[in-house]
Amino acid sequence: MPTAVANFGEDVAIRHWAEQVNTVVRWTEFDRGGHFAALEEPDLLASDVREFSASLR
């Protein structure tokens, strides 16, 4: 299953571990936002989700 990761601000996402159990096809690092990205940076998150979804067509 194609997987996308959006890593916001100071949250820790370990790509090596994510890729061991997922098919990571998109990895995006954002310099702002945090654990509650949907509340803190909704436009950034929505844009990233749209771009990922479009790539699956």
C-alpha distance matrix in Angstrom:
0.0 3.8 6.2 9.9 12.9 16.4 19.1 22.4 25.8 26.7 23.6 22.4 18.8 18.7 16.3 17.0 15.9 12.8 11.7 12.8 10.2 7.2 6.1 8.6 9.5 12.1 14.6 17.6 20.8 23.3 26.9 27.7 26.4 25.4 23.7 24.4 23.1 22.9 26.6 27.7 26.0 24.6 25.1 23.2 20.2 20.3 20.6 17.6 15.4 17.1 16.6 12.9 12.7 15.2 13.4 10.7 13.8
3.8 0.0 3.8 6.9 10.3 13.6 16.5 19.8 23.3 24.5 21.8 20.7 17.2 17.2 14.5 15.8 15.4 12.0 10.8 13.0 11.2 7.5 5.2 6.1 5.9 8.4 11.3 14.3 17.6 20.2 23.9 24.9 23.9 23.3 22.2 22.8 21.1 21.0 24.8 25.5 23.5 22.3 22.3 20.2 17.5 17.7 17.6 14.4 12.7 14.3 13.3 9.5 10.1 12.4 10.2 8.3 11.9
6.2 3.8 0.0 3.8 6.8 10.2 13.0 16.3 19.8 20.9 18.0 17.1 13.6 14.1 11.8 13.7 13.1 9.4 9.2 11.9 10.2 6.4 5.6 4.6 5.8 6.8 8.7 11.5 14.6 17.1 20.7 21.5 20.4 19.7 18.4 19.3 17.7 18.0 21.7 22.2 20.4 19.5 19.9 17.6 14.8 15.6 15.8 12.4 10.9 13.3 12.6 8.9 10.3 13.1 11.3 10.4 14.1
9.9 6.9 3.8 0.0 3.8 6.7 9.8 13.0 16.5 18.0 15.5 15.1 12.0 13.2 11.0 13.8 13.7 10.0 10.5 13.8 12.7 9.2 8.5 5.8 6.0 4.6 5.8 7.9 11.1 13.4 17.1 18.0 17.1 16.7 16.0 16.8 14.7 15.3 18.9 19.1 17.1 16.4 16.6 14.0 11.4 12.7 12.6 9.0 8.3 11.1 10.1 6.9 9.4 12.1 10.7 10.9 14.6
12.9 10.3 6.8 3.8 0.0 3.8 6.2 9.6 13.0 14.3 11.8 11.4 8.5 10.3 8.9 12.2 12.1 8.8 10.3 13.6 13.0 10.3 10.5 7.4 8.5 6.2 4.8 6.2 8.4 10.7 14.1 15.0 14.1 13.4 12.8 14.1 12.2 13.6 17.0 16.8 15.1 15.1 15.8 12.8 10.4 12.8 12.9 9.3 9.5 12.9 12.1 9.6 12.4 15.1 13.9 14.6 18.1
16.4 13.6 10.2 6.7 3.8 0.0 3.8 6.3 9.9 11.9 10.0 10.8 8.9 11.6 10.9 14.6 14.7 11.9 13.7 17.0 16.5 14.0 14.2 10.9 11.4 8.2 6.1 4.8 6.1 7.4 10.8 11.4 10.5 10.3 10.5 11.6 9.2 11.0 14.1 13.4 11.5 12.0 12.7 9.5 7.5 10.6 10.7 7.5 8.7 12.1 11.6 10.3 13.2 15.6 15.1 16.3 19.6
19.1 16.5 13.0 9.8 6.2 3.8 0.0 3.8 6.8 8.3 6.5 7.4 6.5 9.7 10.0 13.7 13.9 11.8 14.2 17.2 17.3 15.5 16.2 12.9 13.9 10.9 7.7 6.1 4.9 6.0 8.6 9.4 8.8 8.1 8.7 10.9 9.0 11.9 14.3 12.9 11.7 13.3 14.3 11.0 9.8 13.3 13.6 10.7 12.3 15.7 15.1 13.9 17.0 19.2 18.6 20.0 23.3
22.4 19.8 16.3 13.0 9.6 6.3 3.8 0.0 3.8 6.4 5.9 8.4 9.1 12.6 13.4 17.1 17.2 15.4 17.9 20.8 20.8 19.1 19.9 16.6 17.3 14.0 11.0 8.4 6.2 4.8 6.3 5.9 5.1 5.0 7.0 8.8 6.8 10.2 11.9 9.8 8.9 11.3 12.6 9.6 9.1 12.9 13.4 11.5 13.4 16.5 16.4 16.0 18.8 20.9 20.8 22.4 25.5
25.8 23.3 19.8 16.5 13.0 9.9 6.8 3.8 0.0 3.8 5.6 8.6 10.5 13.7 15.1 18.5 18.9 17.7 20.3 23.0 23.4 22.1 22.9 19.6 20.4 17.1 13.7 11.0 7.8 5.8 4.7 4.4 5.0 5.0 8.1 10.3 9.0 12.7 13.4 10.5 10.3 13.5 14.7 11.9 12.2 16.0 16.3 14.7 17.0 19.9 19.6 19.5 22.4 24.3 24.2 26.0 29.0
26.7 24.5 20.9 18.0 14.3 11.9 8.3 6.4 3.8 0.0 3.8 6.3 9.3 12.2 14.5 17.5 17.6 17.1 19.9 22.2 22.9 22.1 23.4 20.3 21.7 18.8 15.2 13.2 10.0 9.0 7.8 7.8 8.0 6.3 8.3 11.4 11.2 15.0 15.5 13.0 13.5 16.6 18.2 15.4 15.4 19.2 19.7 17.8 19.7 22.9 22.5 22.0 24.9 27.1 26.7 28.2 31.4
23.6 21.8 18.0 15.5 11.8 10.0 6.5 5.9 5.6 3.8 0.0 3.8 6.5 9.9 12.3 15.3 14.8 14.1 17.2 19.3 19.6 19.0 20.6 17.8 19.7 17.0 13.6 12.3 9.9 9.8 9.9 9.8 8.8 6.0 6.2 9.8 10.1 13.6 14.7 13.0 13.6 16.1 18.0 15.3 14.3 18.0 19.0 16.7 18.0 21.5 21.3 20.2 23.0 25.5 25.0 26.1 29.5
22.4 20.7 17.1 15.1 11.4 10.8 7.4 8.4 8.6 6.3 3.8 0.0 3.8 6.4 9.4 12.0 11.5 11.4 14.6 16.3 17.0 16.9 18.7 16.1 18.5 16.3 12.9 12.5 10.4 11.6 12.1 12.9 12.3 9.7 9.3 13.0 13.2 16.6 18.1 16.6 16.9 19.1 20.8 17.8 16.6 20.2 20.9 18.0 19.3 22.8 22.3 20.7 23.5 26.1 25.1 26.0 29.5
18.8 17.2 13.6 12.0 8.5 8.9 6.5 9.1 10.5 9.3 6.5 3.8 0.0 3.8 6.1 9.0 8.5 7.8 10.9 12.9 13.6 13.2 15.0 12.4 15.0 13.2 10.0 10.6 9.6 11.7 13.3 14.4 13.8 11.6 10.8 14.1 13.8 16.7 18.9 17.8 17.5 19.1 20.6 17.4 15.8 19.1 19.6 16.4 17.3 20.8 20.0 18.0 20.9 23.5 22.1 22.8 26.5
18.7 17.2 14.1 13.2 10.3 11.6 9.7 12.6 13.7 12.2 9.9 6.4 3.8 0.0 3.8 5.6 5.6 6.3 8.8 10.4 12.0 12.2 14.0 11.9 14.8 13.8 10.9 12.4 11.6 14.4 15.9 17.6 17.4 15.3 14.5 17.8 17.5 20.3 22.6 21.6 21.1 22.6 23.9 20.6 18.9 22.1 22.3 18.8 19.7 23.1 21.9 19.5 22.5 24.9 23.1 23.6 27.4
16.3 14.5 11.8 11.0 8.9 10.9 10.0 13.4 15.1 14.5 12.3 9.4 6.1 3.8 0.0 3.8 5.4 5.0 6.0 8.6 10.5 10.0 11.0 8.7 11.4 10.8 8.3 10.7 11.0 14.4 16.4 18.5 18.5 17.0 16.5 19.4 18.4 20.9 23.7 22.7 21.6 22.8 23.5 20.1 18.5 21.3 21.0 17.4 18.2 21.3 19.7 17.2 20.2 22.4 20.2 20.7 24.5
17.0 15.8 13.7 13.8 12.2 14.6 13.7 17.1 18.5 17.5 15.3 12.0 9.0 5.6 3.8 0.0 3.8 5.6 5.4 6.5 9.5 10.1 11.4 10.1 13.1 13.5 11.6 14.3 14.6 18.1 20.0 22.1 22.1 20.4 19.7 22.7 22.0 24.4 27.2 26.3 25.4 26.5 27.3 23.9 22.2 24.9 24.6 20.9 21.5 24.5 22.8 20.0 22.9 25.0 22.5 22.7 26.5
15.9 15.4 13.1 13.7 12.1 14.7 13.9 17.2 18.9 17.6 14.8 11.5 8.5 5.6 5.4 3.8 0.0 3.8 5.4 5.2 7.2 8.8 11.2 10.6 14.2 14.6 13.0 15.6 16.0 19.1 21.1 22.7 22.1 19.9 18.4 21.4 21.2 23.4 26.1 25.7 25.2 26.1 27.3 24.2 22.0 24.7 25.0 21.3 21.4 24.6 23.5 20.5 22.9 25.5 23.2 23.0 26.8
12.8 12.0 9.4 10.0 8.8 11.9 11.8 15.4 17.7 17.1 14.1 11.4 7.8 6.3 5.0 5.6 3.8 0.0 3.8 5.5 6.0 6.0 8.3 7.4 11.1 11.5 10.2 13.1 14.1 17.2 19.7 21.1 20.3 18.3 16.9 19.4 18.9 20.7 23.7 23.5 22.7 23.2 24.3 21.3 18.9 21.3 21.7 18.0 17.8 21.0 20.0 16.8 19.2 21.8 19.8 19.4 23.2
11.7 10.8 9.2 10.5 10.3 13.7 14.2 17.9 20.3 19.9 17.2 14.6 10.9 8.8 6.0 5.4 5.4 3.8 0.0 3.8 5.5 5.0 6.1 5.9 9.4 10.8 10.4 13.9 15.5 18.9 21.6 23.4 22.9 21.4 20.2 22.6 21.7 23.3 26.6 26.3 25.1 25.4 26.1 23.0 20.8 22.8 22.7 18.9 18.8 21.5 20.0 16.7 19.1 21.3 18.7 18.3 22.1
12.8 13.0 11.9 13.8 13.6 17.0 17.2 20.8 23.0 22.2 19.3 16.3 12.9 10.4 8.6 6.5 5.2 5.5 3.8 0.0 3.8 6.0 8.1 9.2 12.7 14.5 14.2 17.6 18.9 22.3 24.8 26.4 25.8 23.8 22.3 24.8 24.3 25.9 29.0 29.0 28.1 28.4 29.4 26.4 23.9 26.0 26.1 22.4 21.9 24.8 23.5 20.1 22.1 24.4 21.9 21.0 24.7
10.2 11.2 10.2 12.7 13.0 16.5 17.3 20.8 23.4 22.9 19.6 17.0 13.6 12.0 10.5 9.5 7.2 6.0 5.5 3.8 0.0 3.8 7.1 9.0 12.6 14.5 14.6 17.9 19.6 22.7 25.4 26.6 25.5 23.5 21.5 23.6 23.3 24.4 27.6 28.1 27.3 27.1 28.3 25.7 22.9 24.6 25.1 21.5 20.5 23.4 22.5 18.9 20.4 23.1 20.9 19.5 23.1
7.2 7.5 6.4 9.2 10.3 14.0 15.5 19.1 22.1 22.1 19.0 16.9 13.2 12.2 10.0 10.1 8.8 6.0 5.0 6.0 3.8 0.0 3.8 5.7 9.1 11.1 11.8 15.2 17.5 20.5 23.6 24.8 23.7 22.2 20.5 22.2 21.4 22.2 25.7 26.1 24.9 24.5 25.4 22.8 20.0 21.4 21.8 18.2 17.1 19.8 18.8 15.2 16.6 19.3 17.0 15.7 19.4
6.1 5.2 5.6 8.5 10.5 14.2 16.2 19.9 22.9 23.4 20.6 18.7 15.0 14.0 11.0 11.4 11.2 8.3 6.1 8.1 7.1 3.8 0.0 3.8 6.2 9.1 10.8 14.5 17.3 20.5 23.8 25.2 24.5 23.5 22.3 23.7 22.4 23.1 26.7 27.0 25.3 24.7 25.1 22.4 19.9 21.0 20.7 17.2 16.2 18.3 16.9 13.3 14.8 16.9 14.2 13.0 16.6
8.6 6.1 4.6 5.8 7.4 10.9 12.9 16.6 19.6 20.3 17.8 16.1 12.4 11.9 8.7 10.1 10.6 7.4 5.9 9.2 9.0 5.7 3.8 0.0 3.8 5.7 7.1 10.7 13.6 16.8 20.1 21.7 21.3 20.5 19.7 21.3 19.6 20.6 24.2 24.1 22.2 22.0 22.1 19.2 17.0 18.4 17.9 14.2 13.8 16.2 14.4 11.1 13.4 15.5 12.8 12.6 16.4
9.5 5.9 5.8 6.0 8.5 11.4 13.9 17.3 20.4 21.7 19.7 18.5 15.0 14.8 11.4 13.1 14.2 11.1 9.4 12.7 12.6 9.1 6.2 3.8 0.0 3.8 6.9 10.2 13.6 16.7 20.2 21.9 21.8 21.6 21.3 22.5 20.2 21.0 24.6 24.5 22.1 21.6 21.1 18.2 16.4 17.3 16.2 12.7 12.6 14.1 11.8 8.7 11.2 12.5 9.5 9.9 13.5
12.1 8.4 6.8 4.6 6.2 8.2 10.9 14.0 17.1 18.8 17.0 16.3 13.2 13.8 10.8 13.5 14.6 11.5 10.8 14.5 14.5 11.1 9.1 5.7 3.8 0.0 3.8 6.5 10.1 13.0 16.6 18.2 18.3 18.5 18.6 19.7 17.1 18.1 21.6 21.1 18.6 18.3 17.7 14.7 13.2 14.4 13.1 9.4 10.1 12.0 9.6 7.1 10.5 11.8 9.5 10.9 14.4
14.6 11.3 8.7 5.8 4.8 6.1 7.7 11.0 13.7 15.2 13.6 12.9 10.0 10.9 8.3 11.6 13.0 10.2 10.4 14.2 14.6 11.8 10.8 7.1 6.9 3.8 0.0 3.8 6.7 10.0 13.4 15.3 15.6 15.6 16.0 17.6 15.2 16.9 20.1 19.1 16.9 17.4 17.1 13.6 12.4 14.6 13.5 9.8 11.2 13.7 11.6 9.7 13.3 14.9 12.9 14.5 18.0
17.6 14.3 11.5 7.9 6.2 4.8 6.1 8.4 11.0 13.2 12.3 12.5 10.6 12.4 10.7 14.3 15.6 13.1 13.9 17.6 17.9 15.2 14.5 10.7 10.2 6.5 3.8 0.0 3.8 6.5 10.0 11.9 12.5 13.3 14.4 15.7 12.8 14.8 17.7 16.3 13.8 14.7 14.1 10.4 10.0 12.5 11.2 7.9 10.4 12.8 10.9 10.1 13.8 15.1 14.0 16.1 19.2
20.8 17.6 14.6 11.1 8.4 6.1 4.9 6.2 7.8 10.0 9.9 10.4 9.6 11.6 11.0 14.6 16.0 14.1 15.5 18.9 19.6 17.5 17.3 13.6 13.6 10.1 6.7 3.8 0.0 3.8 6.7 9.1 10.3 11.1 12.9 14.7 12.0 14.8 17.1 15.0 12.9 14.8 14.5 10.8 11.0 14.2 13.1 10.4 13.2 15.7 14.1 13.7 17.3 18.7 17.7 19.9 23.0
23.3 20.2 17.1 13.4 10.7 7.4 6.0 4.8 5.8 9.0 9.8 11.6 11.7 14.4 14.4 18.1 19.1 17.2 18.9 22.3 22.7 20.5 20.5 16.8 16.7 13.0 10.0 6.5 3.8 0.0 3.8 5.6 7.3 9.0 11.6 12.9 10.0 12.9 14.5 12.0 9.8 12.3 12.0 8.4 9.5 12.9 12.0 10.2 13.3 15.6 14.6 15.0 18.3 19.6 19.3 21.6 24.4
26.9 23.9 20.7 17.1 14.1 10.8 8.6 6.3 4.7 7.8 9.9 12.1 13.3 15.9 16.4 20.0 21.1 19.7 21.6 24.8 25.4 23.6 23.8 20.1 20.2 16.6 13.4 10.0 6.7 3.8 0.0 3.8 7.0 9.0 12.3 13.8 11.4 14.7 15.5 12.3 10.8 14.0 13.9 10.8 12.4 15.8 15.0 13.8 16.9 19.1 18.2 18.8 22.0 23.2 23.0 25.4 28.2
27.7 24.9 21.5 18.0 15.0 11.4 9.4 5.9 4.4 7.8 9.8 12.9 14.4 17.6 18.5 22.1 22.7 21.1 23.4 26.4 26.6 24.8 25.2 21.7 21.9 18.2 15.3 11.9 9.1 5.6 3.8 0.0 3.8 6.7 10.3 11.1 8.9 12.0 12.2 8.7 7.8 11.4 11.9 9.5 11.1 14.5 14.5 13.8 16.5 18.8 18.7 19.4 22.2 23.7 24.0 26.2 28.8
26.4 23.9 20.4 17.1 14.1 10.5 8.8 5.1 5.0 8.0 8.8 12.3 13.8 17.4 18.5 22.1 22.1 20.3 22.9 25.8 25.5 23.7 24.5 21.3 21.8 18.3 15.6 12.5 10.3 7.3 7.0 3.8 0.0 3.8 7.2 7.3 5.4 8.8 8.8 5.6 5.7 9.2 10.8 8.9 9.5 12.9 13.9 13.3 15.3 17.9 18.4 18.8 21.2 23.2 23.8 25.5 28.2
25.4 23.3 19.7 16.7 13.4 10.3 8.1 5.0 5.0 6.3 6.0 9.7 11.6 15.3 17.0 20.4 19.9 18.3 21.4 23.8 23.5 22.2 23.5 20.5 21.6 18.5 15.6 13.3 11.1 9.0 9.0 6.7 3.8 0.0 3.8 5.4 5.3 9.0 9.2 7.1 8.3 11.1 13.5 11.6 11.0 14.6 16.0 14.8 16.2 19.4 20.0 19.7 22.0 24.4 24.8 26.1 29.0
23.7 22.2 18.4 16.0 12.8 10.5 8.7 7.0 8.1 8.3 6.2 9.3 10.8 14.5 16.5 19.7 18.4 16.9 20.2 22.3 21.5 20.5 22.3 19.7 21.3 18.6 16.0 14.4 12.9 11.6 12.3 10.3 7.2 3.8 0.0 3.8 5.7 8.6 9.2 8.6 10.3 12.1 15.0 13.4 11.8 15.1 17.1 15.6 16.2 19.6 20.6 19.7 21.6 24.5 24.9 25.6 28.7
24.4 22.8 19.3 16.8 14.1 11.6 10.9 8.8 10.3 11.4 9.8 13.0 14.1 17.8 19.4 22.7 21.4 19.4 22.6 24.8 23.6 22.2 23.7 21.3 22.5 19.7 17.6 15.7 14.7 12.9 13.8 11.1 7.3 5.4 3.8 0.0 3.8 5.6 5.6 6.1 8.3 9.4 12.8 12.2 10.4 13.2 15.8 15.0 15.1 18.3 19.9 19.4 20.8 23.7 24.6 25.3 28.0
23.1 21.1 17.7 14.7 12.2 9.2 9.0 6.8 9.0 11.2 10.1 13.2 13.8 17.5 18.4 22.0 21.2 18.9 21.7 24.3 23.3 21.4 22.4 19.6 20.2 17.1 15.2 12.8 12.0 10.0 11.4 8.9 5.4 5.3 5.7 3.8 0.0 3.8 5.3 4.8 5.2 6.4 9.4 8.4 6.8 9.9 12.2 11.5 12.2 15.2 16.6 16.5 18.1 20.7 21.6 22.7 25.3
22.9 21.0 18.0 15.3 13.6 11.0 11.9 10.2 12.7 15.0 13.6 16.6 16.7 20.3 20.9 24.4 23.4 20.7 23.3 25.9 24.4 22.2 23.1 20.6 21.0 18.1 16.9 14.8 14.8 12.9 14.7 12.0 8.8 9.0 8.6 5.6 3.8 0.0 3.8 5.8 5.8 4.6 8.2 8.6 6.4 8.1 11.3 11.4 11.1 13.7 15.9 16.0 16.9 19.5 21.1 21.8 24.0
26.6 24.8 21.7 18.9 17.0 14.1 14.3 11.9 13.4 15.5 14.7 18.1 18.9 22.6 23.7 27.2 26.1 23.7 26.6 29.0 27.6 25.7 26.7 24.2 24.6 21.6 20.1 17.7 17.1 14.5 15.5 12.2 8.8 9.2 9.2 5.6 5.3 3.8 0.0 3.8 5.9 5.8 9.5 10.5 9.5 11.0 14.0 14.6 14.7 17.0 19.2 19.6 20.5 22.9 24.6 25.5 27.6
27.7 25.5 22.2 19.1 16.8 13.4 12.9 9.8 10.5 13.0 13.0 16.6 17.8 21.6 22.7 26.3 25.7 23.5 26.3 29.0 28.1 26.1 27.0 24.1 24.5 21.1 19.1 16.3 15.0 12.0 12.3 8.7 5.6 7.1 8.6 6.1 4.8 5.8 3.8 0.0 3.8 6.2 9.0 9.3 9.3 11.7 13.8 14.3 15.3 17.6 19.2 19.9 21.4 23.5 24.9 26.3 28.5
26.0 23.5 20.4 17.1 15.1 11.5 11.7 8.9 10.3 13.5 13.6 16.9 17.5 21.1 21.6 25.4 25.2 22.7 25.1 28.1 27.3 24.9 25.3 22.2 22.1 18.6 16.9 13.8 12.9 9.8 10.8 7.8 5.7 8.3 10.3 8.3 5.2 5.8 5.9 3.8 0.0 3.8 5.6 5.5 6.4 8.7 10.2 11.0 12.5 14.5 15.8 16.9 18.5 20.3 21.8 23.5 25.6
24.6 22.3 19.5 16.4 15.1 12.0 13.3 11.3 13.5 16.6 16.1 19.1 19.1 22.6 22.8 26.5 26.1 23.2 25.4 28.4 27.1 24.5 24.7 22.0 21.6 18.3 17.4 14.7 14.8 12.3 14.0 11.4 9.2 11.1 12.1 9.4 6.4 4.6 5.8 6.2 3.8 0.0 3.8 5.5 5.2 6.0 8.5 9.9 10.5 12.1 14.2 15.4 16.3 18.1 20.1 21.5 23.2
25.1 22.3 19.9 16.6 15.8 12.7 14.3 12.6 14.7 18.2 18.0 20.8 20.6 23.9 23.5 27.3 27.3 24.3 26.1 29.4 28.3 25.4 25.1 22.1 21.1 17.7 17.1 14.1 14.5 12.0 13.9 11.9 10.8 13.5 15.0 12.8 9.4 8.2 9.5 9.0 5.6 3.8 0.0 3.8 5.5 5.2 6.0 8.6 9.9 10.5 12.2 14.2 15.3 16.4 18.5 20.4 21.8
23.2 20.2 17.6 14.0 12.8 9.5 11.0 9.6 11.9 15.4 15.3 17.8 17.4 20.6 20.1 23.9 24.2 21.3 23.0 26.4 25.7 22.8 22.4 19.2 18.2 14.7 13.6 10.4 10.8 8.4 10.8 9.5 8.9 11.6 13.4 12.2 8.4 8.6 10.5 9.3 5.5 5.5 3.8 0.0 3.8 5.6 5.2 6.2 8.7 10.0 10.7 12.4 14.3 15.5 16.8 19.0 20.9
20.2 17.5 14.8 11.4 10.4 7.5 9.8 9.1 12.2 15.4 14.3 16.6 15.8 18.9 18.5 22.2 22.0 18.9 20.8 23.9 22.9 20.0 19.9 17.0 16.4 13.2 12.4 10.0 11.0 9.5 12.4 11.1 9.5 11.0 11.8 10.4 6.8 6.4 9.5 9.3 6.4 5.2 5.5 3.8 0.0 3.8 5.4 5.1 6.2 8.6 10.0 10.6 12.2 14.2 15.6 17.1 19.3
20.3 17.7 15.6 12.7 12.8 10.6 13.3 12.9 16.0 19.2 18.0 20.2 19.1 22.1 21.3 24.9 24.7 21.3 22.8 26.0 24.6 21.4 21.0 18.4 17.3 14.4 14.6 12.5 14.2 12.9 15.8 14.5 12.9 14.6 15.1 13.2 9.9 8.1 11.0 11.7 8.7 6.0 5.2 5.6 3.8 0.0 3.8 5.5 5.1 6.1 8.6 9.9 10.5 12.2 14.3 15.7 17.3
20.6 17.6 15.8 12.6 12.9 10.7 13.6 13.4 16.3 19.7 19.0 20.9 19.6 22.3 21.0 24.6 25.0 21.7 22.7 26.1 25.1 21.8 20.7 17.9 16.2 13.1 13.5 11.2 13.1 12.0 15.0 14.5 13.9 16.0 17.1 15.8 12.2 11.3 14.0 13.8 10.2 8.5 6.0 5.2 5.4 3.8 0.0 3.8 5.5 5.1 6.2 8.6 9.9 10.6 12.5 14.7 16.1
17.6 14.4 12.4 9.0 9.3 7.5 10.7 11.5 14.7 17.8 16.7 18.0 16.4 18.8 17.4 20.9 21.3 18.0 18.9 22.4 21.5 18.2 17.2 14.2 12.7 9.4 9.8 7.9 10.4 10.2 13.8 13.8 13.3 14.8 15.6 15.0 11.5 11.4 14.6 14.3 11.0 9.9 8.6 6.2 5.1 5.5 3.8 0.0 3.8 5.4 5.2 6.2 8.6 9.9 10.8 12.9 15.1
15.4 12.7 10.9 8.3 9.5 8.7 12.3 13.4 17.0 19.7 18.0 19.3 17.3 19.7 18.2 21.5 21.4 17.8 18.8 21.9 20.5 17.1 16.2 13.8 12.6 10.1 11.2 10.4 13.2 13.3 16.9 16.5 15.3 16.2 16.2 15.1 12.2 11.1 14.7 15.3 12.5 10.5 9.9 8.7 6.2 5.1 5.5 3.8 0.0 3.8 5.5 5.2 6.1 8.6 10.0 11.0 13.2
17.1 14.3 13.3 11.1 12.9 12.1 15.7 16.5 19.9 22.9 21.5 22.8 20.8 23.1 21.3 24.5 24.6 21.0 21.5 24.8 23.4 19.8 18.3 16.2 14.1 12.0 13.7 12.8 15.7 15.6 19.1 18.8 17.9 19.4 19.6 18.3 15.2 13.7 17.0 17.6 14.5 12.1 10.5 10.0 8.6 6.1 5.1 5.4 3.8 0.0 3.8 5.5 5.1 6.1 8.6 10.2 11.3
16.6 13.3 12.6 10.1 12.1 11.6 15.1 16.4 19.6 22.5 21.3 22.3 20.0 21.9 19.7 22.8 23.5 20.0 20.0 23.5 22.5 18.8 16.9 14.4 11.8 9.6 11.6 10.9 14.1 14.6 18.2 18.7 18.4 20.0 20.6 19.9 16.6 15.9 19.2 19.2 15.8 14.2 12.2 10.7 10.0 8.6 6.2 5.2 5.5 3.8 0.0 3.8 5.5 5.2 6.3 9.1 10.6
12.9 9.5 8.9 6.9 9.6 10.3 13.9 16.0 19.5 22.0 20.2 20.7 18.0 19.5 17.2 20.0 20.5 16.8 16.7 20.1 18.9 15.2 13.3 11.1 8.7 7.1 9.7 10.1 13.7 15.0 18.8 19.4 18.8 19.7 19.7 19.4 16.5 16.0 19.6 19.9 16.9 15.4 14.2 12.4 10.6 9.9 8.6 6.2 5.2 5.5 3.8 0.0 3.8 5.5 5.2 6.8 9.5
12.7 10.1 10.3 9.4 12.4 13.2 17.0 18.8 22.4 24.9 23.0 23.5 20.9 22.5 20.2 22.9 22.9 19.2 19.1 22.1 20.4 16.6 14.8 13.4 11.2 10.5 13.3 13.8 17.3 18.3 22.0 22.2 21.2 22.0 21.6 20.8 18.1 16.9 20.5 21.4 18.5 16.3 15.3 14.3 12.2 10.5 9.9 8.6 6.1 5.1 5.5 3.8 0.0 3.8 5.4 5.4 7.2
15.2 12.4 13.1 12.1 15.1 15.6 19.2 20.9 24.3 27.1 25.5 26.1 23.5 24.9 22.4 25.0 25.5 21.8 21.3 24.4 23.1 19.3 16.9 15.5 12.5 11.8 14.9 15.1 18.7 19.6 23.2 23.7 23.2 24.4 24.5 23.7 20.7 19.5 22.9 23.5 20.3 18.1 16.4 15.5 14.2 12.2 10.6 9.9 8.6 6.1 5.2 5.5 3.8 0.0 3.8 5.4 5.7
13.4 10.2 11.3 10.7 13.9 15.1 18.6 20.8 24.2 26.7 25.0 25.1 22.1 23.1 20.2 22.5 23.2 19.8 18.7 21.9 20.9 17.0 14.2 12.8 9.5 9.5 12.9 14.0 17.7 19.3 23.0 24.0 23.8 24.8 24.9 24.6 21.6 21.1 24.6 24.9 21.8 20.1 18.5 16.8 15.6 14.3 12.5 10.8 10.0 8.6 6.3 5.2 5.4 3.8 0.0 3.8 5.6
10.7 8.3 10.4 10.9 14.6 16.3 20.0 22.4 26.0 28.2 26.1 26.0 22.8 23.6 20.7 22.7 23.0 19.4 18.3 21.0 19.5 15.7 13.0 12.6 9.9 10.9 14.5 16.1 19.9 21.6 25.4 26.2 25.5 26.1 25.6 25.3 22.7 21.8 25.5 26.3 23.5 21.5 20.4 19.0 17.1 15.7 14.7 12.9 11.0 10.2 9.1 6.8 5.4 5.4 3.8 0.0 3.8
13.8 11.9 14.1 14.6 18.1 19.6 23.3 25.5 29.0 31.4 29.5 29.5 26.5 27.4 24.5 26.5 26.8 23.2 22.1 24.7 23.1 19.4 16.6 16.4 13.5 14.4 18.0 19.2 23.0 24.4 28.2 28.8 28.2 29.0 28.7 28.0 25.3 24.0 27.6 28.5 25.6 23.2 21.8 20.9 19.3 17.3 16.1 15.1 13.2 11.3 10.6 9.5 7.2 5.7 5.6 3.8 0.0
